[in-house]
Amino acid sequence: MTSTQHLIPPETFLQKTEEWVVLDARSPGEFAKGHIPHAINVPLLRDEERAAVGTTYKKQSRQEAVLLGWELVGPRMREIAETLLKHAENGPLLIYCARGGMRSGILANMVQYLGLPISRLEGGYKAFRSYIRSLWEQPHQPVVILGGMTGTGKTEFLHHLAEAGESMLDLEGLANHRGSAFGAYGQPPQPTQQMFENLIGWTWSTFPPGQPVWIESESIRIGKVRVPDSLWERMRPAPVVELVVSMKKRMERLLRDYGDFEFSLLAEAVEKIRKRLGNSYADQSLAALEQGEISACFAILLEHYYDHCYKKSLSRRDTVLSVPADGADISGIVEHIKAAGRQLLATPSEELSAEIESMDAVA
């Protein structure tokens, strides 16, 4: 063998992800449940083969399981090797499996025998998952919530904050869901829970240490996925910068985002919240839809459901600072939001208070 295997700990890997072509040696089923973002699946064992090896391990012995594994993989060794060579054309390989053990070791040995540079993720996928979960649990990375009623443009302003150099976590974007009863429409399929958490950690690893992280006000469940409990516990007591936008602007945004969807989809969304909205208001909303009065339907939903839920949620917050966000000067509003965030995180001072007040005219 003319090359050396390198063990790379998760924290080092996340600092230099662009250096490797990342290969996942686990089975397709394991890969589908969740994997490192941008990894490519090169399974040593197929799903049914992995199941057979596992059964043999439990009912017979480790040795018999290893022998069965070699028997199953043997006929495909050349095919696997050629796949590895093909991926190596795009850069040095980093391979991982469930725990950084046998499967990634076998593929790494194959690459090594082929004379190519090879690295393995120390501890495998399990270590990666453990490390990324620790990232958002760090108390030195403060969280600021960007709040506002439905239609205030919270997600848009999150991205404006990112463009202005702030760290922001777009949970709805990672979840492929806008967070409301209408949230799945026009979106790609949602990731699995594991993959959602992996995407959160992957994104968080790019944030400068100590810089505040902006997160949109969310429910703990976003469509079919759930905000990890440890992250939710960071979000719940976090200070809130609340965007204040006129009903006219909110309605314009909602009609732009949802107004072109088919009647059946909009009606389905209303039915999803019928129990919480109440039968009378649900029927009024559906009647407005049938008459083509989409704005009237949305007005009912806002007044009697979404705004009520938001106000109830906001009432549980201890620290809230409102920012007018109706104006056309987006960059000015963003600076106002940033200043509000600094004031909430810092010890209140006359200087910061004056800064906030001086920006009121901008929005």
N, C-alpha and C positions, 0 to 999 in steps of 0.2 A: 504494500500500500504506500502510495506516494503523497497522501494528504493527511491532515490531522483533524480530528473531530474537536469542536469547541462547544462547551456547555455555556449557554447564554441565559442568565437569570431574567425573569420577566421585566424587571425595572430597566435593565440595560436594553432589552429588546424594544421596549416601547419608546425609548429615546432615539432609536436608530432603525425604525421599521423599514425605512426606504432602502436599507442596505441589502435586504434579502428578498428572495422569492420564497414565500412561506407555504409549506406543504403540510397538510393534515393527514396523518397515517391512519386515522380511525375509520370505522366503517361508515358507509353512506348514511345510515340511520342516525348515528351519533353526530355526524357532521350537520345533518338537517336540523337537529334540535338546537344546535348552537356551535359556533366556531369563532376563531379569531378573525376579525374583519379582513377581507381581501385574501384570506387563505384559499388554497386550492386543494381539493380532496384527492389524494392518491392513496386509496385504501389498500392496506396489506391484506385484510380479510373482508370479504363481503358480509352483509348482514347475517345471512343464514349460516355462513361459515363461522363467524364470531359466536353465534348462538351455540353451534355444535361444539366448538372448543370450550366454551364456558360450561356446558353441560358435562363434558368429559372431565374437566377440572374438578367439578363438584362431586361427581359420582365415582370417578376413578382416581386420578392423581394428576399432579402438575406435569409430571414427565409424559404421561399419556396425552395430555392436552397439547404439550409442545410438539410431540411427534405428529399428532393429527394436524396441527397448524402447518408444519413443514410439508406434510403430504398434500394439503389443500393448496398451499402457496406455490409449491415446487413447479407445477406445469406453467405458471404464469410469471416466473422469475424474469425471463427475457422481456416479456411485455412490460413489466413494471420497470425494469432497468431502462428500457427505451423511453418510457414516459419520464423518468427522472432526467435522462439526458436532454430530452426536449425542453423541459422546464429550466434546466441549467443553462440553456442558451440565453435566457433572459437575466441571468445574474446568479450569484452564489445562493445556495439553498440553505434554508433553515427548516428543520423538520420537527414536528411534535406529535405526540399521541396523548392518551388520556392522562398518564402520570409521568411521562418522560422515560418509559421503560422499554419493554421488549419490542413493540411494533416500530417505534421511531428508531430504536437502536438497530434493528434489522435493515431498515431503509437507509439509515446513515452509513452502515457498513457497506451496503451496495454502492452508494455514492463514493465512499472512500476507496473501494476497490477499483472504481472507474477512474480514480485519480483526480477527482474534482474536490474543490473546497466544500466543506460541510459543517453546519452548526446544528445543535439540538437545543430546544427550549428546555431549560432545567425545570424539572417538576411537571412539565407538560401542560396540558389544557387546565388541569385542576389548579396548578400554581398560578397560571395566568388569571383565572377567575378569582382566586383568592386575592391576588394583588390588586386587580382593578377595583374590587369592592372596597379595598382599604383606602383608595384614593379619595372618594367623596366623603369618607368618614373623618378626614383630617380636620381638626378644629381651626388650624391656621389658615384655611381657605374659606373665607366667609361667603355666605350665600345671601343674595338680595333677590327678592321676589318682585317681578314686574306684574302688577295686577291691573284690573280694569274690567268693566262689564263686557259682555259679549258684543263683538263688533267694534271694539276700540282700537284694534290693530296691534295687539300685544306681540304677536309673532313677527309682524313686520318691523316693529321697533326693536325687538330682540336682534334681528339681523342688522339693523342700522347700528346698534350698539357694537356688534362684532366688527362692522366696517370701520367703526371709530376706535378700534383697538381694545375693546372690552372682551372679557371671557364670557361666553354665553352658552347655555345648554338648551337646545331646542328639543324638548322631550316629545312634542307633537310631531316634529319632523322625523325624529328617530323612530317613533311609533307608527308612522304613516297613518296618522289619525288626528283630526282637528279637535278632538276632545268633547264634542257635543253629540247630540242624537244624529246630527247630519255629518258627523266628522269623518266617516269612512268613505263618503261619496267622492269620487274623482281621485281617490288615493290608491297607490299600489297595495298589495296584500300586506297585512301586518306581520312583523317578525315574530318569532317565538319569544317566550319570556326570557329564555337564556340569551338569545341573540339581542334582544332589547337591552338587557343589562350589559352585554359585551360592547354594544355600540355606545352606551353611556360612558363606560370606563375608557374606551378607546378615545372618545372625544375629550373626556376629562384629563387624560394623560397629556394633552396638548396645551393645557392651560399653564401659564407662568405661575410658579409657586407663590402663594400668598395673595395673588390678585383675586378680587371678589368675582364670584360667578353669578351671572344673572340667569334666573330661571323663571319662566312664565308661571303664573298662578294656575295650578292644576288640581283636579281631583286625583286621588291616589290611583284610580283606574282610568286608563286612556284606551278606550275601545276594549280589546281583549287582553291587553297587557297591563301590568301593574308597576307603579313606581316602586323600586326596591325599598323595603322598610327602613333601612339605615339612611337612605337618601331622604325619604319622606320625613324622618325624624329631624333632619337638618332643615328641611323646608318649612315645617310647621311653625317654629318660633322665629323664623327669619323676618327681618324688616321688609316692608312692602312699599314700593313706589307705585302709586295708583295713577293710571292714565285716566284723565277725565275728558270725555268726548261727547259732543252733542248727539241727541237722538237722530238728527238728520244725517250726520256723518256716519253714525253707526249703521243706519239703515242702508245708506249708499254702499257701504262695504259689504254688508250681508247680501244685498241683492246682486252685487258683483260676484261674490264668491259662490252663492247657492241659487241665484234666481233662474239660472238656465237649466237646472236639473228637471227631469221629468216629474209630472204630477205624482206618479205612483211612488217614486222615491221620497219625495217630500211628505207625502201622506204617510208612508211607512215610518218616517222619522217622528212624525207627530204621534203616531200610535205607540211608539216606544216609550214616550213619556206621559201617556194618557193618565196613568194612575196618579202620577205626581202633579200633573197639570190640572187634573179634574175633568170629568166628563163634559161639563158645560163648555169650558174653554177649549177643550180638544175638538168638540163638535163645531164650535165657532171657527176655529182655525181651519178645519177641513172644508167647511162651507166657503170660507174665503178663498181657499185654494181652488175649489171647483168653479168659482166665478172668475178665476184668473187674477184675483187680488192678492198677490204674493206678499206685497208690503203689509197689507192688513193682517195676513196670517202671521208674519214675523213680528208685528207689533204686539199681537196677543201673546205670543210665546215669550217675548222679552218681558213684557209687563207682569205677566202672571206666573212665569216660571224662572227664566234665566236670571233676570235682575233680582228677583226675590232670593234665589239661591246664593247669588254672589254677595248680596248685602249681609245675609246670614253668616256666610263664611268670613267676610271682612270684619264682622263684629267680634270675632274671636281673636283678632290680631291686636297685639299691644302697640306696635309701632308702625304707623302708616303716614306717608307724606304724599299728598296729591300733586299731580303735575298736569296743567292744561295741555292737551295735545290735539287741539282742533286746527291749529294754524298750518300754513303752507310751508313754513321754513323748517323742514325736517331736521337739518343739521342743528338749528337752534334748539328745537325740542329735545334732541338727543343730548345736547350739552346740559340742558335743564335736568333731564333724567339722571345723567351722570352726577351732577352736583347734588341732586336729592339723595342719590345713593351714598355719596361721600358723607353727607350730613347725617344720614341714618346710622352709618357705621362708625363715625367718629364721635368723640365727645362733643356735644353741642357747643358751638362757639359763635360769637357775634359775627365773625368774619364769614363763616359759612352761611349763617342765616341771611346776611346781607347779600351774599351771592345768589341765593335762591330767590330772594325778593326782587333782585335786579333783573332776573330773567323772566319774571312773570309776563312782561309785555311781549316777549318773543313768541309765545304760543298764542 
